[in-house]
Each structure stands twice: as structure tokens, then as C-alpha cells.
Amino acid sequence: MTVVRPAVEIEAPVQRFRRIRHRSAALCAQLSAEDMMVQSMPDASPAKWHLAHTTWFFEKFVLERDADYRPAHPEWHYLFNSYYQSVGPMHARPQRGLLSRPGIAQIYDFRERVDEAVSERLRRGVDAATLAVIELGLQHEQQHQELLLTDIKHAFATNPLLPAYTARLAPRSTADTVTLNFIAGREDIVEIGHEGKAFAFDNEGPRHRALLQPHALANRLITNAEYAEFVHDGGYREPSLWLSDGWDAVRRENWQRPLYWQEDLDSEFTLAGVHPIDPQAPVCHVSYYEADAFARWAGARLPTEAEWESAAASLPVQGNLLDERAFHPRAASQEPGLLQMFGDVWEWTASPYVSYPGFRPLPGALGEYNGKFMCGQWILRGGSCATPREHVRASYRNFFPPHARWQFMGIRLGQDR
């Protein structure tokens, strides 16, 4: 008898839930209890807090939809709420590293208890509204998987021993550097924003029209070697290249090179410890200010998010993402067309983080997820070597303040035509 199987295996909701939740714990498997306590700066969080906060999300927004549910530790809601003011107060973000209690074992027990409760509800079947909140929680979990890695990298970089998170690192390229050239984009009225029934965050819509002027995008990301030319040419000493706030940041923070580059400008701190800089790999851990200054120095500019999305919309989501487990950007391959649009580093755009025409946040407390941050932030696109592949898409809008550097952030140039 011939058995006809579906071309694509459809993952059951409970299996998907368990798989994504397991990855967060797996990323922490090589960390000690002491590692998981460290908070190296106010913008970062301890690994232990990430594990607890993502669990709190499912308890607060999924399990407590059942009026009969009783949390085992209701006082933990104060500890592990992040910024949802409408559901209650929270512990100060810069002081998350002071939470020695509850301990790691208690956090893992919390995760297992909540995971089993959510899994049981999925096995019994849930309504569409609850399933949508669970999916939001899983997407939220995947965001924190990237933050787990970037936050532990920053914490390890502050340790004089410069310890390694992993023993492996993406191999250096042995091929010639891909020649940088510019590929013309569409000059047209285009539609951008999420479409279809698959998941998207509220800030990715509504789909709307945008006017693209004549422009072009670089075929690949800016390399370490190219950024080193900017450094050696005095880029950090020339105020005419910088936005006013950026120049203030350069002087205040004494920036002289990308975050994690060592003083010799030949080596950098990575998740595998200190290694020689690969000149062909994309430069990363640069702020919006640095990306903008480099673009001015290079006689170019940063792309707008509409230009970037229009170019990426027809491309498959593939590249050096978390699933590759390289944990570091890699050099572009010798291929035609736009390269590295997904993975390696998040790409700064020239677009501020503002709402699309007709934007409406999610109802209730979940409406605090994105909309409240639409002030003083800048858009990044494309994902990084720490982003799960299934989490990113062409319409995905990441956002950070312009001074941020600790994420895997890099540069693709654009230009007017």
C-alpha cells in the first residue's frame, strides 16, 4: 500500500511550545550559577532573569486567563515583570542582578511547572485567542534567546579573564573578499508591512504604501577591514562626520573603535573568547551613530526600512542565523545579488521607529509590547547570528536606541541614484 505523506510535517502546538522553550534552557547549559547572576550594565539582564521573565509571561498572560489558576509564587510577579505597567509594578531594571533569590534551581522548577501547565492546556485544546497569546509568548521567548547570548557576551567581556561561552567559532574565510557594489532598487510606490496569516508583531502592520525614490543598496555588509580604514583615517576624531548626539557619545564614552575590538585593532572579544579579527567578516557591535558616521565617511548613507524591506521581500530567510550555531558573523559568499540580508548582523536603517499609518496596538496589557517604545529608537532589519531562523522575516522591525552597541549590529550602505 502506498502511503502519501505531507510535503511538510506540521508541528503540533505542544511540540512547538516545548521545543522553543527547551532552546532557552539549552543556551544556558554551559553557564554556571554565578554566570547566570551577572548583570553587566542596566540595558542587559542576567540569564537567570531571562529564563524567569519568559516563564512569567506564560503564567501571567496564558495560565491566568483561567480564573481558577493559582500561581505558586505570586510575589515573583513583581520580580519578573519587565515593563507591563498595566498588570502591576516591577523590580527596577538596573537591579535585576541583585536578585540572588529565588535561586537557579527554583527558576528551573518554575519553568517546568509552567511548561507542564501550558502543555496540558494545549493538549486539551485552547481557543484561537489563547493560542494567539501562546504564539506571541513563543516569539517573545525567541527574542530573549538572542538577548541571552548578547547579554552573556557583554558580561564575559567585562571579566578580566575574558572567558569563552563556546569553544567553537565561525571559521575565517579563505576566499577573496566579495567586491562591494550597489544594486539598484525599485523606484516606485510599493507595499510594505506584514501580509498573510502567519504570525507578525503588531508593529509590522498595517500593510501600506510607501514611495521609493531612485536608490541602490550595497550587495553585502560592511567588513571589518573596511571599518578599520574608517578608524585609521581618524573617523572617531572628526566631528563633521557625526550627528550632534553621536559626537557627544563619542566624547562622553571615549569611543575609538567598535565594542569588543581590542586596543591592537587586530583582535576582538567573541563568544568564543578573544580571536583575531576576520577582515572579511561583517563589522558588528556598532551603534546607529557609528553606522551613520561611517556611511558619511564612505560617501553613502544608510538605507531606509522601506528600501530594505522592498529588496528583501522576495528573498528566502536563510543565512548565518542562530540555527547555524556559528555565534559570530561570517564573511559573505561569492554569489551574485544581495547577500547577507538575513543573519550575521542586524542592519541599521535610516528610519526612526514610528508607527505605520493606521497602526493599532494589541488590546489590553499586551498593547504595551511594542507601541509604547515608538520614541527615540531606530529601526534595524534582517536578524543576526543570534536570531532564530523561524523568528525573523522581511517585515520584522527590530528597534534600539541610537547609542546601543551590545547587540550584533552592523552596516549595509545605501545611496541615492
C-alpha positions as CSV (number, residue, x, y, z in Angstrom):
1,M,0.0,0.0,0.0
2,T,1.3,3.5,-0.9
3,V,1.4,5.9,2.0
4,V,1.1,9.5,0.9
5,R,2.9,11.8,3.4
6,P,2.5,15.6,3.5
7,A,5.4,17.5,1.9
8,V,5.9,19.5,5.1
9,E,5.5,18.0,8.6
10,I,3.1,20.1,10.6
11,E,4.4,20.6,14.1
12,A,1.8,20.1,16.9
13,P,1.4,23.2,19.1
14,V,2.5,21.4,22.2
15,Q,5.7,20.2,20.4
16,R,6.5,23.6,19.1
17,F,5.9,25.1,22.6
18,R,8.3,22.5,24.2
19,R,10.9,22.8,21.5
20,I,11.2,26.6,21.7
21,R,11.1,26.7,25.5
22,H,13.8,24.0,25.6
23,R,16.2,26.0,23.5
24,S,16.4,28.8,26.1
25,A,17.5,26.3,28.7
26,A,19.9,24.7,26.3
27,L,21.6,28.0,25.6
28,C,22.2,28.3,29.4
29,A,23.5,24.7,29.8
30,Q,27.2,25.7,29.8
31,L,26.7,28.6,32.2
32,S,27.4,28.4,35.9
33,A,25.0,29.7,38.6
34,E,27.4,32.6,39.0
35,D,27.4,33.3,35.3
36,M,23.6,33.4,35.3
37,M,23.5,36.1,38.1
38,V,25.7,38.7,36.4
39,Q,24.2,41.9,35.1
40,S,27.0,43.9,33.5
41,M,25.0,47.1,32.6
42,P,21.5,48.4,33.0
43,D,20.5,47.5,29.5
44,A,21.4,43.9,30.0
45,S,19.7,41.3,32.2
46,P,21.1,38.2,34.0
47,A,20.5,34.9,32.2
48,K,18.5,33.7,35.2
49,W,16.2,36.7,34.9
50,H,15.6,35.9,31.2
51,L,14.6,32.4,32.0
52,A,12.2,33.6,34.7
53,H,10.7,36.5,32.8
54,T,9.8,34.5,29.8
55,T,8.1,32.0,32.1
56,W,6.3,34.8,33.9
57,F,4.9,35.9,30.6
58,F,3.2,32.5,30.1
59,E,1.9,32.4,33.6
60,K,0.6,35.9,33.6
61,F,-0.9,36.1,30.1
62,V,-1.8,32.4,29.4
63,L,-2.4,30.5,32.6
64,E,-4.1,33.3,34.5
65,R,-6.7,33.6,31.7
66,D,-8.2,30.7,33.8
67,A,-9.8,32.3,36.8
68,D,-9.2,29.1,38.8
69,Y,-5.4,29.2,38.3
70,R,-3.3,30.0,41.3
71,P,0.4,30.8,40.9
72,A,2.7,29.0,43.4
73,H,4.7,32.2,43.9
74,P,2.5,35.3,43.2
75,E,5.2,37.5,44.8
76,W,7.5,36.7,41.9
77,H,5.3,38.7,39.5
78,Y,7.0,41.8,40.9
79,L,10.4,40.4,40.3
80,F,10.0,39.2,36.7
81,N,7.6,41.7,35.2
82,S,9.5,43.8,32.7
83,Y,7.6,46.8,31.6
84,Y,3.9,45.9,31.7
85,Q,2.7,48.7,33.9
86,S,-1.0,47.8,33.4
87,V,-0.5,44.4,35.2
88,G,1.4,45.7,38.2
89,P,4.7,47.2,39.5
90,M,8.0,45.7,38.8
91,H,11.6,45.5,40.2
92,A,13.9,48.2,38.9
93,R,15.6,47.0,35.7
94,P,19.2,48.1,36.6
95,Q,18.9,46.0,39.8
96,R,18.0,42.6,38.3
97,G,21.5,41.4,39.0
98,L,20.8,41.8,42.8
99,L,18.1,39.0,42.8
100,S,20.1,36.2,44.3
101,R,16.8,34.6,45.4
102,P,14.9,32.8,44.0
103,G,17.8,30.5,43.1
104,I,18.6,28.8,39.8
105,A,17.0,25.5,40.8
106,Q,13.8,27.3,41.8
107,I,13.7,29.1,38.4
108,Y,14.1,25.9,36.5
109,D,11.4,24.3,38.7
110,F,9.2,27.4,37.9
111,R,9.8,26.9,34.2
112,E,8.9,23.2,34.3
113,R,5.8,23.7,36.3
114,V,4.5,26.4,33.9
115,D,5.6,24.5,30.9
116,E,3.6,21.4,32.0
117,A,0.6,23.6,32.8
118,V,0.7,25.3,29.3
119,S,1.4,22.0,27.6
120,E,-1.6,20.4,29.3
121,R,-3.9,23.2,28.1
122,L,-2.6,22.8,24.6
123,R,-3.3,19.0,24.7
124,R,-6.8,19.6,25.8
125,G,-7.3,22.3,23.2
126,V,-7.5,26.1,23.5
127,D,-9.5,28.8,21.8
128,A,-8.0,30.9,19.0
129,A,-7.4,33.9,21.3
130,T,-5.4,31.8,23.8
131,L,-3.4,30.2,21.0
132,A,-2.5,33.6,19.6
133,V,-1.2,34.7,23.0
134,I,0.9,31.5,23.3
135,E,2.4,32.2,19.9
136,L,3.2,35.7,21.0
137,G,4.9,34.3,24.1
138,L,7.0,32.0,21.9
139,Q,8.1,34.8,19.7
140,H,8.9,36.8,22.8
141,E,10.9,33.8,24.1
142,Q,12.9,33.8,20.9
143,Q,13.7,37.4,21.3
144,H,15.1,36.6,24.7
145,Q,17.2,33.8,23.3
146,E,19.1,36.4,21.3
147,L,19.3,38.6,24.4
148,L,20.6,35.7,26.5
149,L,23.6,35.4,24.1
150,T,24.3,39.2,23.7
151,D,23.9,39.8,27.4
152,I,26.2,37.0,28.5
153,K,28.7,38.2,25.9
154,H,28.7,41.6,27.4
155,A,29.1,40.1,30.9
156,F,32.0,37.9,29.9
157,A,33.7,40.9,28.2
158,T,33.7,42.8,31.5
159,N,35.6,39.9,33.1
160,P,39.4,40.5,33.0
161,L,39.8,36.8,32.2
162,L,37.7,37.2,29.1
163,P,36.2,33.8,29.3
164,A,34.5,31.9,26.4
165,Y,30.9,30.9,26.2
166,T,31.6,28.4,23.5
167,A,34.6,26.6,22.2
168,R,33.6,26.9,18.6
169,L,33.7,30.0,16.3
170,A,32.8,30.5,12.7
171,P,35.9,29.8,10.6
172,R,37.7,32.6,8.9
173,S,37.0,32.9,5.2
174,T,39.8,31.8,2.8
175,A,38.1,33.2,-0.3
176,D,38.6,36.6,-1.8
177,T,36.5,39.4,-0.4
178,V,33.3,39.9,-2.3
179,T,33.6,43.2,-4.3
180,L,31.4,45.9,-2.9
181,N,28.9,47.2,-5.4
182,F,25.5,48.8,-5.4
183,I,22.4,47.2,-6.8
184,A,19.6,49.5,-7.9
185,G,16.3,49.2,-6.0
186,R,12.8,49.8,-7.2
187,E,11.7,53.3,-7.9
188,D,8.0,53.0,-7.4
189,I,5.1,53.1,-4.9
190,V,5.5,49.8,-3.1
191,E,3.6,48.0,-0.3
192,I,5.5,47.2,2.9
193,G,4.4,45.7,6.1
194,H,3.3,42.2,7.0
195,E,0.7,40.4,5.0
196,G,-0.8,36.9,5.3
197,K,-2.0,34.8,8.1
198,A,1.4,33.9,9.6
199,F,2.5,35.5,12.9
200,A,3.7,39.1,13.0
201,F,4.1,41.6,15.7
202,D,1.6,44.4,15.8
203,N,4.2,47.0,14.8
204,E,4.7,45.2,11.4
205,G,1.4,46.4,10.1
206,P,-0.8,47.5,8.7
207,R,0.5,46.9,5.2
208,H,0.6,50.2,3.4
209,R,2.1,52.0,0.5
210,A,5.5,53.7,0.5
211,L,7.2,55.8,-2.1
212,L,10.7,54.7,-3.1
213,Q,12.9,57.3,-4.7
214,P,15.7,56.2,-7.0
215,H,18.2,54.4,-4.8
216,A,20.6,51.5,-4.6
217,L,21.7,49.1,-1.8
218,A,25.1,47.6,-1.3
219,N,25.3,44.0,-2.3
220,R,26.9,43.0,1.1
221,L,27.5,44.2,4.6
222,I,30.5,46.4,5.5
223,T,33.5,44.3,6.6
224,N,35.9,44.7,9.5
225,A,38.6,45.7,7.1
226,E,36.5,48.5,5.6
227,Y,35.6,49.7,9.1
228,A,39.2,49.6,10.1
229,E,40.0,52.0,7.3
230,F,37.5,54.4,8.9
231,V,39.2,54.0,12.3
232,H,42.7,54.5,10.9
233,D,41.6,57.5,8.9
234,G,40.5,59.3,12.1
235,G,36.8,58.7,11.9
236,Y,36.4,58.9,15.6
237,R,38.2,62.2,15.8
238,E,36.4,64.1,13.0
239,P,33.2,65.8,14.4
240,S,31.9,66.7,10.9
241,L,31.1,63.0,10.3
242,W,28.9,62.7,13.3
243,L,25.4,63.6,14.4
244,S,25.5,66.0,17.3
245,D,24.3,63.4,19.8
246,G,26.6,60.9,18.3
247,W,29.6,63.2,18.7
248,D,28.6,63.7,22.3
249,A,28.5,60.0,22.8
250,V,32.0,59.5,21.2
251,R,33.5,62.1,23.6
252,R,31.5,61.0,26.7
253,E,32.1,57.3,26.3
254,N,35.6,57.7,24.7
255,W,34.6,55.5,21.7
256,Q,37.6,54.8,19.5
257,R,36.5,51.5,17.8
258,P,33.6,49.1,17.8
259,L,32.6,47.4,21.0
260,Y,34.7,44.3,21.7
261,W,37.6,45.3,19.4
262,Q,40.8,45.2,21.4
263,E,43.2,48.1,21.5
264,D,45.5,46.5,19.0
265,L,42.7,46.7,16.4
266,D,43.7,43.2,15.3
267,S,41.7,41.1,17.7
268,E,38.2,41.1,19.2
269,F,36.2,39.5,22.0
270,T,33.8,36.9,20.8
271,L,31.5,34.3,22.4
272,A,34.5,32.0,21.9
273,G,36.9,34.4,23.7
274,V,39.5,36.7,22.1
275,H,40.3,35.9,18.5
276,P,42.0,37.7,15.6
277,I,39.6,39.9,13.7
278,D,38.5,38.3,10.4
279,P,38.9,41.2,8.0
280,Q,36.3,39.9,5.6
281,A,33.6,39.3,8.2
282,P,30.9,42.0,8.8
283,V,31.8,44.6,11.4
284,C,29.4,44.3,14.3
285,H,28.6,45.9,17.7
286,V,28.4,49.4,16.3
287,S,25.8,51.9,17.2
288,Y,23.5,53.8,14.9
289,Y,25.7,56.8,15.4
290,E,28.8,54.9,14.2
291,A,26.9,53.3,11.3
292,D,25.7,56.8,10.2
293,A,29.2,58.3,10.6
294,F,30.8,55.5,8.6
295,A,28.2,56.0,5.8
296,R,29.0,59.7,5.6
297,W,32.7,58.9,5.5
298,A,32.1,56.4,2.7
299,G,30.1,58.9,0.7
300,A,26.9,57.0,1.1
301,R,24.0,56.7,3.6
302,L,22.0,54.1,5.5
303,P,19.0,52.5,3.7
304,T,15.5,53.3,4.8
305,E,13.5,50.5,6.1
306,A,11.1,50.7,3.1
307,E,14.1,50.3,0.8
308,W,15.4,47.4,2.8
309,E,12.1,45.5,3.0
310,S,11.3,46.1,-0.7
311,A,14.6,44.4,-1.5
312,A,14.3,41.6,1.0
313,A,10.6,40.7,0.5
314,S,11.3,38.2,-2.4
315,L,14.4,36.6,-0.7
316,P,14.3,33.4,1.3
317,V,15.1,33.7,5.0
318,Q,18.5,31.9,5.0
319,G,21.9,32.8,6.2
320,N,24.1,32.8,9.3
321,L,21.4,32.7,12.0
322,L,21.3,31.1,15.4
323,D,20.4,27.7,13.9
324,E,23.9,27.6,12.3
325,R,25.4,27.9,15.8
326,A,28.3,29.9,14.5
327,F,27.7,32.5,17.2
328,H,29.6,35.2,15.2
329,P,29.2,37.0,11.8
330,R,30.8,35.3,8.8
331,A,32.2,36.7,5.5
332,A,29.9,36.9,2.5
333,S,29.9,34.2,-0.1
334,Q,30.9,34.7,-3.7
335,E,27.4,34.9,-5.1
336,P,25.5,37.4,-7.3
337,G,22.8,39.6,-6.0
338,L,22.0,40.9,-2.5
339,L,24.0,39.0,0.1
340,Q,23.6,38.6,3.9
341,M,20.2,40.2,4.0
342,F,19.2,37.8,6.8
343,G,21.6,36.8,9.6
344,D,25.1,37.8,10.6
345,V,24.2,41.2,12.0
346,W,21.1,43.4,12.4
347,E,21.3,46.2,9.9
348,W,20.8,49.8,11.0
349,T,18.4,51.8,8.8
350,A,17.9,55.5,8.4
351,S,14.3,55.1,9.7
352,P,13.1,56.1,13.2
353,Y,10.9,53.7,14.9
354,V,7.4,55.1,14.4
355,S,4.0,53.6,13.7
356,Y,2.8,52.7,10.3
357,P,-0.3,54.5,9.0
358,G,-3.4,53.0,10.7
359,F,-1.4,51.2,13.4
360,R,-3.3,50.0,16.4
361,P,-1.6,48.2,19.3
362,L,-2.9,45.0,20.7
363,P,-5.8,45.4,23.2
364,G,-5.1,45.3,26.9
365,A,-1.8,44.8,28.6
366,L,-0.2,43.2,25.5
367,G,-0.6,46.5,23.8
368,E,2.4,47.6,25.8
369,Y,4.6,45.2,23.9
370,N,5.7,47.5,21.1
371,G,3.8,50.7,20.7
372,K,5.0,52.4,23.9
373,F,8.6,52.4,22.6
374,M,7.9,54.5,19.5
375,C,10.1,57.4,20.6
376,G,13.9,57.8,20.3
377,Q,14.5,54.4,18.7
378,W,15.9,53.4,15.3
379,I,14.9,50.5,13.1
380,L,17.2,47.5,12.4
381,R,16.4,44.8,9.9
382,G,17.4,41.3,8.9
383,G,18.3,39.4,12.1
384,S,21.8,38.3,13.3
385,C,23.9,35.2,14.1
386,A,22.0,35.0,17.4
387,T,18.4,35.2,15.9
388,P,16.4,32.0,15.5
389,R,15.7,31.5,11.8
390,E,11.9,30.9,12.2
391,H,11.7,34.2,14.2
392,V,12.7,36.7,11.5
393,R,11.1,37.7,8.3
394,A,11.3,40.6,5.8
395,S,8.7,42.7,7.6
396,Y,10.3,42.3,11.1
397,R,11.1,45.6,12.7
398,N,13.7,45.5,15.4
399,F,14.4,48.7,17.3
400,F,17.0,50.1,19.7
401,P,18.2,53.5,20.9
402,P,20.9,55.0,18.7
403,H,23.7,54.6,21.2
404,A,23.2,50.8,21.7
405,R,26.1,48.6,20.7
406,W,26.0,45.3,22.6
407,Q,23.7,43.6,20.1
408,F,25.0,42.1,16.9
409,M,24.5,45.4,14.9
410,G,26.2,46.2,11.6
411,I,26.1,48.2,8.4
412,R,24.8,48.0,4.9
413,L,25.2,51.1,2.8
414,G,22.6,52.7,0.6
415,Q,22.9,55.6,-1.9
416,D,20.7,57.9,-3.9
417,R,20.6,57.5,-7.6
